[in-house]
Amino acid sequence: ELRQVAAEIMEREIYVRPSADLQAILWVNDKTNEIEWVVGYNAFMGKTCQMHVVNLTGKTTPRKLIWAAFDYPFNKAGIEVVFGVLNSKNEHAVAYDKKLGFKEVNRWDGVHDDGGDIVLLEMKRGECRWIKEYKNAA
C-alpha cells in the first residue's frame, strides 16, 4: 500500500514515526517511476495538522508539488494551520520551510534528542502564497 511506503520513507529519512492518521503525496519521476518526494501529513487535531517533506533526490522542489502540498491541507482537508516541528540542528530544513513561508512560533531549547532545539513553525491558510499564486494563475 502506498501509505505504508510513504510511512517507511518518512521514518527512514526524517525519523517521523508511523501514525494511523497519515496522509501523503508521493511525487514520482514519470521516466524512472522512482519516488522523488514524499509530503506527509499527520497529527490532525481540530483544524490543524503537521506536515513533513522528504526530498529523495536533492533536486529543486517542483512548483506543482509545492502547490499540491498546500492544496491538500488547506483546500481538501479543511485545515486552517499547518505545523512543522523540526530540530534546530537541521538548518537546511528550517531554512527550506521558512522559504516556503512558514513562520517560527515557538522554540524549546535543547530538548531534541541530540540537544538541538525543537522548533515549531506554522503556516496559516490565509498566509499561504502558494495556493494564492496558483489560484491567480488559473
Steps between C-alpha positions, in 0.01 A plus 500: 500500500628848412425639846733237648771590246468868596514413871815289452675776303412767756616284790827408327583847366366747758419280801124563496337207673212336311153607611151373421388842369780536243406650166767545232585626155759300307677682216618243246741555210299413190808372316659282769184428703701573817364695795681835521298681768266411784279757669331354807232632731407370844407610852166632376339690788209737449590710196875434525748235394873445471671495161821315416703525177757249373720577198661176382693652208641833618331667201311829515139466608261498203256792530207271424601282796517805728151599391370145556672484840297797621186436295439173682487630858347841430254427218426128529530423873364829636810573706558859618854466642776260394784442745859395443694361796874496438837453661689831498814307405339417167573850375426410138146385586431806716621733222301306236177522701548870569560559129166327433340755732482321835555724802668401824252521786680320783828337592591267783871526572710185511220244525544320167659153511847629413485822703359715222201724555153390398376770262127543440411661167155584369334588172152650516260441213450874441877558484583220256628663184517169310127440483443872433753503212351190341145635526607833345687324217204274413 
